[in-house]
Each structure stands twice: as C-alpha cells, then as structure tokens.
Amino acid sequence: MARPIIGITMGDPVGIGPEIIIKALSHASIYDLCRPLVLGDAKVLKETSLRLSSNLRINIIESVDDGGYRHGDIDVLNLSDLDPKSLKLGHSTLDTGRAMVRYIMKAIDLAMAGVIDAVTTAPINKLSMRRAGFCFEGHTEILARRTDTSRYVMMLAGEKLRVALVTAHCPLSAVADRLSVEGILSTIEVTDNALRTRFGITRPRIAVAALNPHGGEGGLFGKEEDQIIYPSVRMAKGAGINVLGPLPSDTLFYYALKGSYDAVVCMYHDQGLIPFKMVHFADGVNVTLGLPIIRTSVDHGTAYDIAGTGRADPRSMIAAIRMAAAHAATSTNSTL
C-alpha cells in the first residue's frame, strides 16, 4: 500500500509552527509511514531551518505529484511570499493572519478532492485570524464550514486517554445553556462512529461525564444530569452504543486512565483538557471527528513567548502526523 500523503499546514508564520515542522520532519521514521507535504511559506521554513542548524533541504513543488517525499527534503507547496527578515516572531500581522488561513483552506480543498489523504495542522492564533477578517473560533470551525459539515466533534487523543467535547470554545458561564439532549447525543454518536471507523475499535466503550459535582447529587447541585445528560445517554444506548453516564468526573478519569473506557465525552473544554494534558501534555493530538476528511493537529498553541528560541517541543506534531497516517491507512471513510 502506498504511503499516504499528509498535508501539513505551517500554521502561524510567527509562532512555533515552522520550528516544530522542521524538527518533526527531521525524523526519518515519519517518512516510513507517510509522504509529508508542507503547505506554507518556503522562505520562512528556510529561515527557520537555518536558525535551527538543520540539514534539511526545502524543496518547492508546484503540485502534489512533484514531491519526492524523501527524508532529508521537505516538500513545500509555497502559498505565501512573506519576508522573514521583516517578520517579528511572536508578533502577528495582517499578512501572517491571512497566510495561515490560506494554508488551511488549500489543505482542506486538496483533501476534499482526494489529492492528499489527510491534513495535520500546526497552531494558529485565533485573535490574529479575526484581525485578518476571518470570523472563526478556530481550526475546527474553519474545517466544518469548508467541508459543509454540521455534526463534528473536537477530540483530544493520546495513548492513555481520549476526550471528546460537547462544548468547546465558549465561556464557562455559557456551558449549561448550550447543553441539549440533541447536542450530547450527537457528540456520543460521532465519537462512537470515529472510534470504530478511524481508530479501529470494534466495540467502543464510551463514558459520559456529568456537569455538576457528584453528578448533580439527585438534583441538589444541578438538574442538567437528570434533564439533559441522562436522556441523551439513554437514547444512545437505545441505538446500540456502548455508553455509560452521566458519571461524576472527579472519579471518572481515574477509571478512564486505567483503561475502563475508550473515550470520555465531556461537557466543556477544561473538564476534558485538564486531565488530558496532565497525562499527554507533550504528545497529545487534537483530532476533528465527523468530517469527510481526516484532520489531526497539535494540542497546543502558537507559543509566541518561545517562538524563535529553538525550545519548541515537536512531540505533539510528530504524534499528530503519525495519527493522521494511521487513520488514513485504516479509515473506512464513514461519516455520520
């Protein structure tokens, strides 16, 4: 079977994206698994490679078919013409904001056309994206809009823990109002489908976290469990999904880490990401479920504070590329 082509978007040109790509693609083992193709800015990558004293060569190509995909070369679709000398690392501009969105859009279009097999994204800065005129909350929303997907889920995945989010980037004060039986049921269904079709788990075991302390304590600490979460779990069970909940999150993650569940459906961002990053801070992967294409990403931000210092850790990027390659090899291309 041919190695899948993984389109790697460079992310924010003034963040750590270029650095972690250079570092990740210095590993020969990546090329054993896939054909990595960077969508970004060749001059920025060359400047980054020089700064890191890397021996990797930047190979500009005009089309996907032109790539050699050999370790030692980084094949690049050059989608912007930024001047590295004029960029101030850690400080975005309108041009860098527009460029990072351009890389993403091109990668999505190539994946939708079947030209590449999966997309792995380096981090972007959401405020920079807004200032450049793109009103999205983040990568996930861009992907959903561009692929015309209405049912999608943000999952953080590692070797020991997977968490899927019902709500993601919203104020904590808004979470309860955003929960619905339909929304939680949809998250459970999309998660179950992805675990089977992308992760290769025949009979996934899914746990659903409660929103309130002690699972609401019979309504004493909140009614969302009885009125919203439990009905969605009951409906998912009725559809044949192997799911339990709502379970108090203060004990749920202990058992999840021991291997009792294949994924945990969480009600809000930090409920899932705090335990996840305690375990997978350096090697976690952000994967978008429910899309007609495969997309993985690093689970961290642009890290403006260390951009250009050479201290960026590439392990999450390496894990994201590896997961994209694995999903491309095993995916049944089934979406809900």
FIFILO-966194 format. One record per atom (N, C-alpha, C): y, z, x. Coordinates in steps of 0.001 Angstrom, whole numbers, plus 500000, padded with zeros to 6 digits. Each point is the difference from the previous one (the first is absolute). Layout:
YZX/...
//
This chain:
498808500000500846/501192500000499154/501241500000500881/500975499138499705/501228499927500791/500776501302499896/500637500367501085/500856501186499971/501149499764499020/500271500953499108/501101499805499048/501349499965500701/500922499256499429/501367499958500518/500802501095499319/500544500902500784/500802501105499471/501462499746500341/500826499816498982/501427499822500202/500671501353500172/500608500231501148/500632501285500314/501511499815499965/500663500621499038/501452499882499918/500644500970500985/501078499547500648/500605500774501082/500762501218499516/500349500036498703/500753501133499490/501453499960500441/500614501155500027/501408500115500374/500162499674501485/500789498979500341/500141499626501412/500591501096500883/500738500943499403/500614501064500807/499250501326499868/498824499951499377/499139501173499926/498877499888501023/498909500709499763/498896500009500958/498952498930499714/500231499179498978/499033498966499655/499622499088501150/500974499388500682/499634499121501124/499196500718501080/500336501267500261/499299500745501045/498548500281499630/499769500447498775/498616500328499647/499143498748499864/500625498853499691/499242498751499966/499572499596501404/500930500066500940/499663499674501392/498885500915500502/500137501282499735/498995500960500475/498652499776499317/500012499747498688/498741499802499272/499275498752500498/500753498924500219/499376498745500383/499668499934501485/500261501075500713/499522500084501377/498527500383500052/499440500412498851/498595500400499915/499130498771499721/499140499672500927/499139498825499847/499087500114498791/499635501230499616/499080500189498881/500561499464498688/501327499956499863/500615499440498791/499589498537499837/499956499279501090/499686498572499960/498516499743499745/499179501011500207/498591499870499639/499813500009498491/500941500652499295/499890500179498557/500751498946499199/501104499494500552/500857499133499208/500842499096500890/500751499124499348/500990499156500662/501382500496499574/500656500804500810/501300500549499617/501122498985500160/500839499896498976/501143499099499998/501237500809499643/500983500035500873/501213500780499749/501049499121499323/500575500509498933/501121499340499331/501244500813500322/500875499425500819/501137500793500440/500960499203500837/500535500638501031/501006499412500869/499473499974501432/499812498794500529/499390499863501321/500855500620501093/501310499846499907/500868500541501050/499981501523500016/499962500606498830/499912501461499926/498673500474500580/498925499281499696/498693500377500527/499943499830501518/500601498924500522/500035499797501445/500775501119500685/501140500360499434/500809501079500572/499228501314499979/499292500248498903/499211501222499889/498870500006501012/499340498871500163/498907499890500958/500488500266501425/501154499469500345/500574500240501328/500319501478500192/500564500612498969/500365501414500095/498772500880500193/498882499581499420/498754500766500100/499182499610501237/500519499073500795/499271499483501180/498634499462499609/499964499314498862/498755499426499495/499761498632500621/498741499671500213/499632498689500521/499706498992498896/500155500422498742/499704499105498889/501037498885499916/499534498787499701/500880498852499871/500317499752498529/501246499679499715/500419499689498639/499899498498499806/499126499597499086/499705498584499762/500544499595498631/501105499252500006/500596499559498733/499198498820499454/499602500100498733/499246498915499364/500728499539498750/499751498759499607/500667499408498842/499199500207498712/498687500099500147/499143500201498832/498822500888500385/499339500531498993/498876500911500239/498908499319500819/499792498728499782/498942499271500712/500281499835501486/501249500200500413/500365499808501402/499649501194500879/499648501120499402/499757501205500780/498714499934500808/500039500581501198/498790500097500809/499232501269499721/500731501062499598/499399501277499612/499072500550501075/500519500010501221/499264500538501151/500710501238500519/499222500987500414/500608501176500600/500787499598501244/501198500533500108/500907499619501081/501182499218499487/499817499328498865/501082499274499331/500270500658498650/501264500027499594/500352500405498640/500570498776499303/499265499487499026/500444498832499247/501025500427498957/501151499311499983/501121500413499161/500526498830499184/500115500212498682/500797499115499168/501433500527500074/500882499257500635/501354500466500263/500880499767498771/500354501079499304/500682499885498716/501448500478500035/500476500423501149/501409500369500143/500431499715501425/501304499987500207/500543499672501318/501023501060500397/499528501219500125/500869501117500347/500238500032501505/501134500550500391/500322500155501419/499691501428500421/498912500219500739/499629501372500371/501107500742500744/500824499269500758/501052500640500780/501099500584499112/500147499424498810/501049500480499098/499494501050499012/498682500184499933/499430500994499094/500092501391500622/500290500984499184/500006501382500442/498812500686499337/498991500312500791/498783500578499435/500318501278499237/499404500102498816/500261501154499150/501184499825499072/500648498821500066/501177499744499166/499849498640499334/499799499996498701/499742498766499272/501293499225499738/499833498718499748/501100499120499615/499558499191498789/500934499256499429/499622499123498898/498969498976500455/500165499492501217/499063498991500517/498598500578500193/499892501204500531/498659500584500186/499377500346498656/500828500423499029/499477500293498669/499449498754499324/500737498911500110/499533498744499401/498740499496500714/499978500147501318/498870499489500773/498704500706499628/500035501324499884/498750500719499740/499426499654498630/500884499697499032/499500499574498688/499438498586500088/500627499146500818/499509498632500168/498573499996500542/499710500864500950/498645500065500563/498984500353498908/500356500973499178/499082500446498939/499748498882498993/501071499367499537/499871498949498993/499112498860500502/500203499600501252/499196498912500562/498531500393500085/499733501234500410/498613500457500105/499319500006498635/500710500470498993/499436500019498649/499676498585499538/500936499083500220/499788498622499564/498803499361500707/499850500270501298/498863499452500738/498677500585499486/500020501302499689/498785500633499486/499658499488498603/500998499829499157/499757499490498654/499452498570500040/500418499245501008/499529498624500131/498649499914500697/499486501147500469/498717500005500687/500058499535501435/501198499878500552/500156499549501378/499655501116500982/500340501239499635/499570501164500767/499149500877499096/499202500865500592/499025500767499228/500483501379499573/501022500517500667/500515501329499668/501358500174500655/500727501012499534/501323500313500530/500007501444500470/500532500234501212/500239501351500506/501482500097500332/500648501035499484/501449500087500143/500424501137500913/500963499690500878/500677501018500787/501101500616499126/500537501154500370/500915500718499097/501356499328499833/500558500174498803/501347499534499698/500865501191499616/501306499783500020/500947501030499581/500512499652498612/499746500877499043/500320499693498608/501500499887499770/500798500852500654/501448499936499823/500550498701500583/499480499590501152/500419498737500610/499670498834499089/498828500060499360/499597498942499077/500973499927498821/500386501140499470/500946500031498888/501351499420500419/500461500391501171/501296499509500476/499999498497500201/498813499453500299/499879498551500196/499870499257498678/499998500737498887/500006499377498688/498662499931499297/498999500714500501/498674499983499377/499742501359499347/500005500023498688/499924501269499264/498555500364499664/499245500316501030/498625500463499838/499893501416500554/499046500766499456/499789501355500503/499280499987501339/499254498944500283/499260499928501250/499092498785500031/499106499987500989/499041498906500164/499200499749498725/499498501084499408/499086499868498866/500629499222498866/501266500290499721/500687499339498902/500278498527500318/500282499688501261/500167498598500398/498695499238499767/498914500590500440/498691499372499853/499657499769498533/500254501004499172/499685499880498580/500816498896499345/501305499954500319/500860498978499405/499596498597500470/499764499865501291/499720498680500565/498650499457499536/499053500907499739/498668499570499554/499837500084498483/501083500390499313/499979500120498538/498891500953499543/499957501166500647/498981501007499698/500628501160499244/499439500347498855/500548501100499202/499245501306500214/498739499898500388/499203501216500219/499649500110501478/500659500903500685/499784500173501431/500121501478500335/499397500370501117/499937501408500392/500226500120501498/500773500980500395/500190500326501414/498932501006500404/499202499633500997/498976500894500527/500234500235501482/499784501231500453/499947500327501419/498543500262500335/499488499305501024/498574500066500290/499734500289501461/499003500851500234/499522500298501342/498503500213499962/499445500372501117/498554500217500072/499552501179499140/500843501024499879/499589501223499314/500593500170498606/501090499313499708/500692500249498739/500681498729499514/499940499780498667/500749498925499358/500739500604498807/501287499705499888/500777500486498865/500698498826499334/499948499959498671/500673498963499219/501071500673499145/501149499351499858/501150500640499358/500295499398498632/500186500887499015/500419499557498667/501486499682500013/500807500883500582/501419499723500244/500221500076501501/500965499262500500/500196499964501455/501425500384500368/500890499022500095/501339500256500513/500964500299498855/499958501247499563/500921500457498963/500281501484500222/501111500510499470/500290501425500168/498898500871499380/499752501136500607/498992500915499469/500350500409498566/501283500135499714/500431500406498660/499664498966498931/499699498750500433/499709498937499039/498514499770499790/499160500673500791/498558499705499978/499386500233498632/500218501181499416/499350500329498726/500354498982498912/501258499560499984/500418499036498985/499389498623500218/499612499702501236/499435498684500303/498486499954499793/499369501127499805/498556500019499781/499673499579498578/498953499226499864/499525499596498679/498491499818500069/499360500073498847/498554499776499953/499678498607500524/500788499016499588/499746498621500408/500184499831501515/501029500634500551/500272499862501423/498931500641500864/499548501186499603/498959500679500775/498672499262499865/499678499556498787/498767499237499795/500016498724500837/501122499315500023/500113498785500798/499782500283501485/500574501103500490/499825500361501407/498533500272500315/499322500707499107/498576500283500198/499201498700500015/500291499102499070/499249498745499904/500226499116501227/501246499863500421/500300499162501169/499363500594501252/500056501335500118/499394500673501151/498490499794500022/499355500171498864/498550499815499915/499620498572500371/500731499040499480/499709498595500298/500151499703501484/501060500513500614/500234499742501422/498956500669500880/499583501194499641/498979500679500791/498701499199500004/499723499352498885/498769499199499927/500153498645500684/501101499302499728/500124498622500453/500605499857501391/500820500971500434/500633499895501311/499355500941501015/499655501219499566/499434500978500920/498472499977500013/499396499257499075/498554499852500008/499231501223499547/500588500850499155/499334501197499495/499404499670498627/498720500053499885/499320499543498787/500321500850498780/500001501313500174/500247500921498881/501052501024500435/501273499636499965/501047500892500507/500090501305499218/500317501064500737/500224501315499402/501492500288500102/500660500095498838/501452500168499966/500354501351499399/500878500729500674/500528501259499478/501453499790499610/500403500598498901/501380499895499522/500665501365500111/501118500045500711/500707501264500221/500824500387498777/500057501292499747/500896500521498980/501437499926500497/500943500080499093/501420500014500374/500488501410500297/499586500938499177/500546501355500041/499090500975500741/500535501160500424/499171501006500672/498813500418499129/498858500159500642/498772500431499315/499635499071498846/500353498736500116/499661499051498949/500688500287498689/501152500674500059/500761500319498798/499649501337499387/498863500582500442/499569501317499488/499993500030498470/499328499006499410/499863499958498549/501309499818499265/500974499360500642/501295499785499366/501060501006500396/499612501066500692/500962501029500387/501005499464501013/499535499139500900/500878499472501051/500352498530499800/499699499476498829/500314498604499724/498947499373499111/500406499018499219/499107499385499021/499554498592500378/500467499500501143/499672498628500381/498497499789500179/499307501018500498/498552499865500204/499290499730498675/500301500799498981/499319499865498707/500462498774499224/501291499688500108/500562498953499146/499953498606500619/500004499919501347/500102498686500638/498843499723500954/499743500932500933/499041499697501072/498564500012499493/499615501045499282/498610500067499528/499650498832499075/500861499620499046/499655498845499162/499758498720500806/500760499805501078/499790498798500816/498664500067500732/499631501190500474/498718500172500676/498857499765499018/500140500522498803/498966499820498979/499800498520499685/501088499266499899/499902498567499708/499355499248501163/500329500396501242/499394499354501171/498501500262500039/499601501231499686/498577500315499938/499303499144498951/500675499826498859/499429499192498936/499798498555500401/500790499557500980/499869498632500504/498980499895501127/499323501106500295/498946499978501004/500429500352501410/501229500484500172/500488500357501329/499563501422500336/499563500210501210/499533501303500475/501210500819500451/500609500733499076/501265500678500268/499960501434499464/500664500906500718/500119501394499596/501465500403499995/500372500916499104/501355500519500018/500499500314498597/501221500541499956/500864500331501135/499527501253500743/500056499933501327/499561501106500847/501196500574500761/500091501321500132/501116500615500733/500056499469501425/501165499536500415/500097499338501299/499891500961501172/500217501303499758/499911500942501129/498565500168500497/499021499681499178/498601500041500445/499373498608500086/500542499074499244/499432498653499936/499900499361501374/501043500108500811/499999499295501282/499029500619501001/499702501263499840/498978500627500844/498666499283499802/499632499774498756/498729499351499709/500048498504500313/501165499382499821/500129498586500345/499766499786501499/500532500893500817/499817499886501448/498554500262500419/499264500737499180/498583500247500285/499127498827499548/500616498987499379/499256498812499612/499515499964498574/500514500892499152/499534500041498613/500519498833499163/501112499390500422/500600498911499230/500361498841500932/499997498806499447/500384498810500768/501495499755499947/500667500544498989/501452499869499899/500524501079499055/501256500358500212/500687500949499122/501190499293499378/500082500016498687/501159499460499298/501017501123499842/501184499801500555/501036501034500029/501148499618499072/500666501015499475/501054499747499029/501316499587500642/500244500431501238/501283499658500635/499832499899501508/500995499451500641/499977499614501411/499525501118500917/500721501099500051/499695501042500982/498721500770499674/499584500004498750/498731500644499667/498859499362500769/500067498683500184/498961499300500746/500286499868501481/501272499755500343/500307499683501394/500045501209500920/500306501173499475/499995501179500873/498591500291500527/498989500132499139/498650500215500548/499504498806500797/500353498784499558/499528498816500723/500534499983501426/501282500252500174/500581499910501336/499652501203500872/499574501089499384/499459501104500797/498747499554500743/499278499059499418/498738499530500573/500172498677500744/500799499093499426/500096498629500520/501425499643500403/500690500909500657/501396499742500345/500146498778500891/499087499809500939/500138498913500978/499227498741499631/498963500131499138/499139498835499778/499821499647498530/500892500492499133/499901499671498591/500459498580499709/499515499465498878/500341498630499593/500496500025498561/501092499305499762/500519499799498652/499435498679499492/499273500034498905/499396498786499455/500399499863498534/500434498813499620/500411499761498617/498818499464499211/499616500730498965/498858499625499170/500472499202498785/499135499143499497/500291499259498777/500632498648500199/500377499672501226/500616498712500280/498947498894500094/500405498756499793/499051498892500216/499829499664501475/500735500682500877/499861499823501444/499700501359500633/499541499962501239/499738501233500747/501250500357500784/500463501235499826/501154500473500765/499760501415500493/500136500178501312/499973501325500598/501287500198500780/500278501250500344/501230500291500724/499844501292500784/500897500188500947/500095501312500635/500441501008498949/499731501275500244/500386501024499017/501216500790500470/500846499359500820/501196500685500486/501191499066499893/501173500523500318/501224499237499863/500442499331501288/501259499578500005/500550499237501113/500298500855501223/500050501308499833/500194500929501121/501175499586500884/501162499838499387/501189499596500747/500285500924501190/499627501264499860/500333500967501058/499275499728501315/498851499302499940/499277499705501253/499908498507500282/500668499179499182/499953498555500219/500536499661501391/499230499229500736/500405499574501325/499653500954501126/499403501141499671/499682500986501038/498623499795500604/499159499171499349/498638499814500480/499040501074499550/500462500902499125/499166501131499588/499280499781498672/500170498860499360/499385499766498691/498481499931500122/499324500660499075/498542500070499982/499447498834499180/499162499147500576/499500498828499273/498730500235499190/499485501229499967/498684500213499387/499954499636498518/501077500276499261/499993499632498590/499999498482499830/500729499290500847/499988498531499951/498618499455500338/499369500568501010/498646499563500368/499041500219498832/500091501175499373/499130500309498860/500279499068498830/501278499669499783/500359499121498882/499463498586500216/500081499495501220/499458498672500298/498485499999499839/499360501037500503/498548500096499876/499566500056498530/500723500769499192/499642500099498589/500214498667499294/501084499309500319/500243498686499392/498874499038500340/499557500022501254/498903499125500411/498708500363499275/499731501298499868/498786500443499308/500035499604498534/501142500172499346/500112499647498587/499883498484499812/500563499242500935/499895498545499900/498545499550500121/499240500737500780/498591499631500207/499122500399498830/500363501076499292/499117500540498961/500514499797498585/501271499631499847/500611499944498673/499314498997499109/499851500398498739/499484499077498980/501135499315499249/501245500274500466/501179499393499388/500079500288498511/499578501183499594/500039500383498593/501193500900499762/500851499627499048/501142500828499625/499948500270498515/500685501067499595/500018500350498582/501182499346499292/
//
